């Protein structure tokens, strides 16, 4: 499937499948083609080449029956501000020709908006609109859920609630394709990832495969004897150590190599006072796949952390 | 590319077809019902005619430039017909613009296209639902205005007889039927204006242009009505279709302009709907958060096309046969003068034998270089009165200043010194409208 805007290729030969009960994270930097891809799946954008098949049904891009049992939203959910949240959902339920008033109540309750359902959407916060968007997606009991930045605008509690909800839906057999910039949040819920860059799929696989293939993660370390810890770390396989500008220890550790370092420090009676994960495997992998910078393996630990965090 | 999940054991929802369009229609009606604009329009359509009639009732003046305007104190049906005349000029385009002009553009304003197009309703059904909703509400508001205007006139002035456009007094029962029929005949052009508003709304994605578009078309129609002698181009304009009912209010009803303008309305509806659907069908709904640089190409293109269209229409305005000719005007005003003169005689208590006729020789001339076309005319009516003397008859003449419109309707007025003032006393001593003071008439321009 391909989509071009003039000389710019937004989506180029993307092919992905989401299986029932799977939560697939769709990753990519700004302009990678994530939202364009989701809009094509929803029929909002006509592809220049290729075709879409949703739940085994061919999709001509004009909506209708092919979107049956497909829920979700792209970008910030939008509603009619002059109507209440409940009225908005009732209206969408009517377009679906199915869900009843009870289903509307159930969807509102599931996202915690049952007490604000009668309020006009014009008075909703960004987070409440996001939750109403989720309620609209759940209204039709989807088998496939396409979510674009579902935690955008939510407070930490709301973000956790959405993550829990997504996992519950997956447990019920719903296939979820979830696009987000908040990689940390994706890590909590996704079983698999598809990484886009310049409209192409540059990596596709399970969460376990991604962690296994990820470059070293970066840690900040504080011990009772940093000099000795630095020497010990230098002797460990899969570990690189250095100091930050403020003098703190920074480590670049490959997957599975951290335990040996911790044991070695304990054997040397060097107490670990703080060990913070600065950059997660998913983040380093994402950066490695989507940036044009120097290979992460060649960077000092501190540079690794700074480079990856700055690039996210 | 596919996103696949195995079939779940759940019933399929009824998707597509008539149900889907019906659901989309109900959705749009619910939205329109919740909007302040729609509610205000309904209030204006209900209360407006009563306010208009009440204002007329407390003042002595009349909107005499409007067809039937001089009769608003005499017959409630005149009030409804005057309102119909005003509505045809500006009211209906405004209703169409406010309903259809923002129906599609508001989805862009609220960013809700992606919300409704990602449901089970197909894009075709959403479009059809919006189209039907705009049409249904436009029709409902027109009918509301029709009923309200008739009720306002009948309740505040009375269901009295009215002098028609041939100078014949028409009974209330027939008037009621003709008045309601006239309103019904305006539904097609109302729908044509609504379709144009929808086209503006879909093409520009701008509610303001969508609302103002039909008004702009109405303004251009008004301007084009002022120029040219040819009748063909005028009949191709939507606004002309609001004049079709005039032919019903004559002693010898004519339906040619009515049929042609109705067909023209259907053509405008079909063209606008086809164009707007093609635009919407091909449209890519891109990210709402992406701020686009102002795109001046579309407005410039629209202005260029509109300017070219107006120029062509203006040039064509003189092409084809003339509608307003001295022969047609003379025949119409001669017949009408005969009728209103006899009516005046009856009002003052003189007995007029059935089938009585005056011997009238009308002579009309246009006050311009060209002898045909709309504008100011002068008509001299030579009346020959038989008398029992050596001279078999006495000739007298009446001068009328006549303002003729492109559609063959005219308003004729004579100096009060000759035919009396706007009111006169009837046989019972009541002050009544003088039927000779201002004479409204219409003739067939085809």
Interface residues (C-beta under 8 A of the other chain):
Chain A: X1 X14 X15 X16 X17 X18 X19 X20 X35 X39 X41 X42 X43 X44 X45 X46 X50 X51 X52 X53 X54 X55 X56 X62 X63 X64 X65 X67 X68 X69 X70 X72 X73 X74 X75 X76 X77 X78 X79 X80 X81 X82 X83 X87 X91 X92 X94 X95 X96 X97 X98 X136 X140 X141 X143 X144 X146 X173 X174 X175 X177
Chain B: X1 X2 X3 X4 X5 X6 X7 X8 X10 X12 X13 X14 X15 X16 X19 X20 X23 X24 X26 X27 X30 X31 X34 X35 X36 X110 X111 X112 X113 X114 X115 X116 X117 X118 X119 X120 X121 X122 X123 X124 X125 X126 X281 X282 X284 X285 X286 X287 X288 X289
